[in-house]
Amino acid sequence: MSNQNKEKKTPRKYMTLFKRVAITSIALSTLVFGTVSADSKIQTVYHVYIDGERIGTVDSKNVVENVIKQKIDSLQEQYQGLTLVADNVSVIEEHAFSPKSNNAITVKKLESEIEVVADAKAITVDGAPVAYLKDEEDANTALKQLKLQYVKEEDLQELEARADSEEPLPALAEGQSRLLDVTFEEKVSVSDEKIAPDQINNPADTVTLLQKGTLEEKKYAVKEGDVLGSIAVDHELKTAELLALNPGMTEDTLLQIGQELNVTAYKPFLTVVVKMEQNKQETIKFETKVNENSSMFKGDKKVTQEGQDGEKTVHYEYKTVNGVTIETNKLNETVTKEPITEIIEKGTKVVPSRGSGQLAWPAVGGYVSSKVGYRWGSLHKGIDIARPSNLAIKAADNGKVVEAGYSGGYGNKVVINHNNGMKTVYAHLSSISVSVGQTVTKGQQIGVMGSTGNSTGTHLHFELYINGVLKNPLEYL
């Protein structure tokens, strides 16, 4: 058989045997052809293959080793700390009579097509590799850091420390919590891989990758009040991206309640499930009891017993998935302080709006500083009361408020209709504490003495009308 025919029929099984070759160990196979005599001159050549395809022949395996070394050396500084190897090169040694080699052409092809990979550790989720790190230590660090996104480091250390203990867990003190378990919902393992070095991440970037995950098709049912913009924001999309996911829809499309939209979202590669327990102190809100009291006027209230909140400790067990609590179980609770019910007396006595006709002094003490009559060329329609012991202004009799507000020269003014033909007027108040339509009782405070309007000092201007006729209040007080 000729050398040419032999070369064409090189069995593929030889090539696949040497698919992965490191720079220090290029696999060699030897082929010898024809009948060899003692005087024959046999030479050795090396056939070079990339991914099982022959790219040329060289006269020394050092040629291939040098190309691989140069390629790896050129990348070593960029990928420090990684073990780089040539992944797709195989070499077959051949002994033949006067074989031909083409070093230059083979080297050129080898330099352009050689593939350098790195030894790595893959984090595998449910059988599929999803992230690559330089070694097992980095892989385990990334998995631990992912757990620490949802639990405290000291809690995780405490959980790991008691993992091998057979001692029962001590009771939790009030306010204390304890981690029970931190697991991944998926099946996770770490395996050996060879991968392009630019696909190898550090632990921090791996945590981000595992949390972000991959795109997963998701539907959303339109609810009342939804608009395209709000739906897009809720699913971390731009409005244009949401429209692109829903062909035929435009910004002017009228949404229908219950309509399903495509809202493709990221699904994390790993789901962190946390179980914990907590002995939590909680407040027991006091109850309020209202007793009706016929001796008190309607609208009046009086607290006869102050309410006090109670306290209890509740033992909870929680389950969270990626930081979201999905299950809460109350194991038991103990009341440590009983609440005290608040008791309120509520008046039911109806306040009569008709006055008795006997007017009470409308201030707290004080004296009449000016009477009804003409002064300074005009009629002074009421009496002025000044210098009281305090500034409270009181209703002179039962009645209904018909005016309450600012009124020119009167300043802040209140008018009470006593529904017996009498009306009383209270002027220059600094503030008013009643409103129009309100029923008041004799002696009830309706405001505070002041000096609003046309006033020369703090005092009460008090007028009295009977059946619309101005009267001197001093004759009725």
C-alpha positions in Angstrom: 0.0 0.0 0.0 1.4 3.4 -0.9 2.1 6.1 1.6 -0.4 8.4 -0.1 -3.2 5.8 0.3 -2.2 5.1 3.8 -2.4 8.8 4.7 -5.9 9.1 3.3 -7.2 6.2 5.3 -5.8 7.2 8.7 -8.3 5.7 11.2 -10.4 8.3 13.1 -10.1 6.3 16.2 -6.5 7.4 16.5 -7.4 11.1 16.3 -10.2 10.9 18.9 -7.8 9.2 21.3 -5.7 12.4 21.5 -8.3 15.2 21.4 -7.0 16.9 24.6 -3.3 17.4 24.7 -1.3 19.5 27.2 1.9 21.3 26.1 4.1 18.8 28.0 2.5 15.6 26.6 1.5 15.5 23.0 0.0 12.1 22.2 1.9 10.2 19.4 1.0 7.2 17.3 3.4 5.4 15.1 2.6 4.0 11.6 5.1 2.0 9.6 4.4 1.1 6.0 5.9 -1.4 3.4 8.5 -4.1 3.7 11.6 -2.8 5.5 15.1 -4.1 4.7 18.2 -3.5 6.7 19.4 -1.0 4.2 16.2 1.0 4.0 16.2 4.6 5.2 13.1 5.2 7.3 12.2 8.8 8.5 9.7 10.0 11.1 7.1 12.7 10.5 4.2 14.0 12.6 0.7 14.5 11.3 -1.1 17.3 13.1 -4.9 17.3 13.7 -7.3 20.1 14.9 -10.6 18.7 16.1 -9.9 15.5 14.3 -9.2 17.2 10.9 -5.6 16.9 9.6 -4.1 20.3 8.9 -0.5 19.3 7.9 2.7 17.5 8.7 5.8 18.5 10.6 9.2 16.9 11.0 9.4 17.3 14.8 6.9 17.2 17.6 8.8 20.1 19.1 7.3 22.3 16.3 3.8 21.6 17.7 4.9 22.0 21.3 6.5 25.4 20.6 3.4 26.7 19.0 1.2 25.6 21.9 3.7 27.0 24.4 3.8 30.4 22.7 0.0 30.5 22.5 -0.3 29.7 26.2 2.5 32.1 27.2 0.7 34.9 25.3 -2.4 34.3 27.4 -0.9 33.4 30.8 -0.5 37.0 32.0 -4.1 37.8 31.1 -5.4 34.7 32.9 -3.0 34.5 35.9 -3.7 31.6 38.2 -5.4 29.4 35.6 -3.9 26.2 34.2 -4.1 26.6 30.4 -3.9 23.7 27.9 -4.4 23.2 24.2 -7.7 21.4 23.9 -8.2 20.5 20.3 -4.8 19.4 19.0 -3.7 15.8 18.4 -0.5 14.5 16.8 0.1 11.1 15.1 3.7 9.9 14.5 4.5 8.1 11.2 7.6 6.1 10.1 7.9 6.1 6.3 10.3 6.1 3.4 11.2 9.7 2.5 8.0 11.3 4.0 7.2 14.9 3.2 6.5 17.6 5.8 5.3 21.2 5.5 6.3 22.9 8.8 5.5 26.5 7.8 2.0 25.9 6.5 1.2 23.6 9.4 2.4 26.1 11.9 0.4 28.9 10.3 -2.8 26.9 10.5 -2.0 25.7 14.0 -1.5 29.2 15.2 -4.8 30.4 13.8 -6.9 27.4 14.8 -5.5 26.2 18.1 -7.9 26.4 21.0 -6.6 27.1 24.5 -8.8 26.2 27.4 -8.4 26.3 31.2 -8.8 23.6 33.9 -11.9 24.8 35.8 -14.6 23.7 38.3 -18.2 23.9 37.1 -21.2 24.6 39.4 -23.7 22.2 38.0 -27.4 22.7 38.7 -29.7 19.7 38.0 -27.1 18.2 35.8 -26.3 21.3 33.7 -23.2 23.5 34.2 -24.2 27.1 34.8 -21.0 28.8 36.1 -17.2 28.2 35.9 -14.6 29.0 38.5 -10.8 28.4 38.7 -10.9 25.8 41.5 -13.1 24.1 44.0 -12.3 26.6 46.7 -13.7 29.4 44.6 -16.8 27.3 43.7 -17.5 26.6 47.3 -16.9 30.2 48.2 -19.5 31.3 45.6 -22.1 28.9 46.9 -21.5 30.1 50.4 -21.7 33.7 49.4 -25.0 33.1 47.7 -26.4 31.7 51.0 -25.1 34.7 52.8 -27.3 36.9 50.6 -30.2 35.6 52.8 -28.7 34.7 56.2 -26.1 36.3 58.5 -22.6 34.8 58.5 -22.6 34.2 62.2 -25.9 32.3 62.0 -24.5 30.2 59.2 -21.3 29.4 61.1 -23.4 28.4 64.2 -25.6 26.1 62.0 -22.5 24.5 60.5 -20.9 24.1 63.9 -23.8 22.1 65.3 -24.3 20.0 62.1 -22.6 17.0 63.6 -23.9 17.4 67.1 -26.6 15.0 68.5 -27.4 17.3 71.4 -31.0 18.6 71.4 -31.4 22.3 70.7 -31.8 24.5 73.8 -35.0 26.5 74.2 -34.9 30.0 72.7 -34.9 33.0 75.0 -37.4 35.8 74.5 -36.5 37.8 71.4 -33.9 35.2 70.2 -33.9 33.6 66.7 -32.1 30.6 65.3 -31.2 29.3 61.9 -32.5 25.7 61.3 -31.4 25.0 57.7 -30.1 26.6 54.6 -30.3 24.5 51.4 -30.6 24.8 47.7 -33.9 23.7 46.1 -32.1 22.3 43.1 -29.5 19.5 42.9 -26.1 21.2 43.0 -22.6 19.7 42.5 -19.1 20.8 41.5 -17.4 19.0 38.6 -14.2 19.2 36.6 -14.4 21.0 33.3 -12.2 22.5 30.6 -13.5 25.8 29.4 -12.5 28.9 27.5 -10.6 31.1 30.2 -12.8 34.1 29.5 -15.8 32.2 30.8 -14.3 31.7 34.3 -15.6 34.0 36.9 -14.6 35.0 40.4 -16.9 34.1 43.3 -18.6 37.6 43.5 -19.5 37.6 39.8 -20.7 34.0 40.1 -23.1 35.0 42.9 -24.6 37.7 40.6 -24.9 35.2 37.8 -26.6 32.6 39.9 -29.0 35.2 41.3 -29.9 36.7 37.9 -30.2 33.4 36.2 -31.6 33.0 32.7 -34.6 34.3 30.8 -37.8 32.3 31.2 -41.1 32.9 29.4 -43.7 34.3 31.7 -47.3 35.5 31.3 -49.1 38.4 33.1 -52.9 38.8 33.3 -53.9 42.5 33.0 -55.7 43.9 36.2 -57.9 46.9 36.7 -55.9 50.1 36.6 -52.9 48.6 34.7 -51.2 50.5 31.9 -48.4 49.4 29.6 -45.8 51.6 31.4 -46.6 50.2 34.9 -46.6 46.6 33.7 -43.2 47.1 32.1 -41.7 48.7 35.2 -43.1 46.0 37.4 -41.3 43.4 35.3 -38.1 45.3 34.9 -38.8 46.0 31.2 -38.9 49.1 29.1 -42.2 49.8 27.3 -40.5 49.2 23.9 -39.3 45.8 25.2 -42.8 44.9 26.4 -44.3 45.8 23.0 -41.6 43.7 21.2 -42.6 40.7 23.3 -46.2 41.2 22.3 -46.4 41.5 18.5 -49.4 43.5 17.2 -49.6 45.6 20.3 -48.9 49.4 20.3 -48.8 52.1 22.9 -52.4 53.0 21.8 -53.7 49.4 22.3 -56.6 49.3 24.8 -55.8 46.7 27.5 -58.6 44.4 28.6 -58.9 43.0 32.2 -57.7 39.4 32.1 -55.7 39.8 28.9 -52.5 37.8 29.0 -49.2 39.6 28.0 -45.8 38.1 27.5 -43.5 39.5 30.2 -40.4 37.3 29.8 -38.3 37.6 33.0 -35.1 36.2 34.5 -35.3 33.1 36.6 -32.4 32.5 39.1 -30.3 29.4 38.5 -30.4 28.6 42.2 -33.1 28.9 44.8 -32.0 29.4 48.4 -34.4 27.9 51.0 -34.0 29.1 54.6 -35.7 27.7 57.6 -35.5 29.5 60.9 -37.3 29.9 64.3 -37.9 32.9 66.5 -39.2 33.5 70.0 -40.8 36.9 69.4 -42.2 39.3 71.9 -45.5 40.8 70.7 -48.0 43.4 72.1 -51.5 42.5 73.0 -53.6 45.5 72.3 -56.0 46.5 75.1 -59.7 46.4 74.5 -62.0 49.4 75.0 -65.3 49.2 76.8 -67.8 52.0 76.5 -70.5 52.5 79.2 -73.4 54.8 78.5 -74.0 57.4 81.3 -77.3 59.2 81.4 -76.0 61.7 83.9 -73.5 63.0 81.4 -74.4 65.2 78.5 -74.4 63.6 75.0 -71.0 64.1 73.3 -69.1 64.1 76.6 -66.7 61.3 77.4 -64.7 60.4 80.4 -62.0 57.7 80.8 -62.6 55.9 84.1 -59.9 53.2 83.6 -56.8 53.7 81.5 -56.2 50.9 79.1 -52.8 49.2 79.0 -51.4 46.9 76.4 -50.4 43.4 77.4 -47.4 41.3 76.2 -46.9 37.8 74.9 -44.0 35.7 73.5 -44.8 33.7 70.4 -42.6 30.9 69.0 -42.6 31.1 65.2 -41.1 28.9 62.4 -40.4 30.6 59.1 -39.6 29.4 55.6 -38.2 31.8 53.0 -37.3 31.3 49.3 -34.7 33.7 47.9 -35.5 36.1 50.8 -39.3 36.0 50.5 -41.2 34.5 53.4 -43.6 31.9 52.0 -44.6 30.1 55.1 -45.1 31.1 58.8 -46.1 28.6 61.5 -47.0 29.6 65.0 -45.7 26.8 67.2 -46.9 28.2 70.6 -47.5 31.4 72.6 -47.3 32.5 76.2 -49.0 35.6 77.7 -46.5 37.4 80.0 -48.6 40.4 80.8 -52.4 40.6 80.6 -53.8 43.7 79.0 -56.0 46.1 81.0 -59.3 47.1 79.4 -59.9 50.8 78.9 -63.3 51.9 80.3 -65.0 55.0 78.9 -68.1 56.7 80.2 -70.2 58.1 77.3 -72.8 60.7 78.0 -76.3 60.1 76.7 -78.1 63.1 78.3 -79.5 65.3 75.5 -78.5 68.9 75.9 -81.6 71.2 75.7 -81.2 74.0 73.2 -83.8 76.3 74.9 -82.5 78.6 77.5 -84.0 79.2 80.9 -84.0 83.0 80.6 -81.7 83.4 83.5 -78.3 84.4 82.1 -75.0 83.4 83.7 -72.0 85.7 83.8 -70.2 85.0 80.5 -66.7 85.3 81.8 -64.6 84.0 84.8 -64.8 87.0 87.1 -63.8 90.4 85.7 -65.5 93.7 86.0 -67.6 95.9 83.7 -65.3 98.4 82.1 -67.9 99.9 79.8 -71.7 99.9 79.9 -74.5 100.1 77.3 -75.0 103.7 76.1 -73.6 106.4 73.9 -69.9 107.1 73.9 -67.7 108.9 71.5 -70.7 109.9 69.5 -72.2 106.4 68.9 -74.2 103.8 70.7 -72.2 101.2 72.6 -74.6 98.2 72.2 -73.3 96.0 75.0 -71.2 95.8 78.1 -67.4 95.2 78.2 -66.0 92.8 80.7 -62.3 93.1 81.4 -59.6 91.6 83.7 -61.1 88.2 84.4 -59.3 85.5 86.5 -58.8 83.5 83.3 -59.7 84.2 79.7 -62.4 81.6 79.2 -65.6 82.9 77.6 -68.8 80.9 78.5 -72.3 80.6 77.1 -74.7 82.7 79.2 -77.5 80.1 78.7 -78.5 76.9 76.8 -78.9 77.5 73.1 -77.7 76.9 69.6 -74.7 78.7 67.9 -75.9 80.6 64.9 -72.8 82.6 64.1 -69.1 81.7 64.8 -66.4 83.6 62.9 -64.7 86.9 62.1 -67.1 89.9 61.7 -65.4 93.2 61.0 -65.1 95.5 64.0 -66.4 92.7 66.3 -63.4 90.6 65.5 -64.0 87.0 66.3 -67.7 86.8 67.2 -70.1 84.1 68.5 -73.9 84.5 68.4 -76.1 82.1 70.4 -79.9 81.8 69.8 -81.4 80.7 73.1 -84.7 79.7 71.4 -86.8 81.7 73.9 -86.6 85.1 72.2 -83.1 85.8 73.6 -79.9 86.1 71.6 -76.5 86.8 73.0 -73.4 88.2 71.2 -69.8 87.6 72.3 -67.1 89.7 70.5 -63.3 90.4 70.2 -62.5 86.7 71.1 -58.9 85.6 70.4 -60.2 82.1 69.4 -63.5 80.3 69.0 -64.1 76.7 70.2 -67.7 76.1 68.9 -69.2 76.0 65.4 -72.5 77.0 63.8 -75.3 74.5 64.5 -73.7 73.3 67.7 -75.9 73.1 70.8 -74.3 74.5 73.9 -75.1 74.5 77.6 -75.1 77.3 80.1 -71.5 77.8 81.3 -69.9 75.8 78.4 -66.7 77.4 77.1 -67.2 78.8 73.6 -63.9 80.7 73.2 -61.1 82.7 74.7 -61.1 86.4 75.5 -59.1 88.6 73.2 -58.7 91.9 71.4 -59.6 91.2 67.8 -61.4 93.7 65.6 -61.8 97.3 66.8 -60.6 96.8 70.3 -58.3 98.9 72.6 -57.4 95.9 74.8 -58.2 92.4 75.9 -61.9 92.2 77.0 -65.3 90.7 76.1 -68.0 92.8 74.4 -71.3 91.2 75.4 -74.7 92.1 73.8 -78.3 90.9 74.5 -81.3 91.0 72.2 -84.9 89.9 73.2 -87.2 89.4 70.3 -84.8 91.4 68.2 -84.7 94.4 70.6 -81.4 95.5 72.1 -81.4 95.1 75.9 -79.0 96.0 78.7 -77.4 92.7 79.8 -76.9 93.9 83.3 -80.6 93.7 83.9 -80.7 90.0 83.1 -77.3 88.6 84.3 
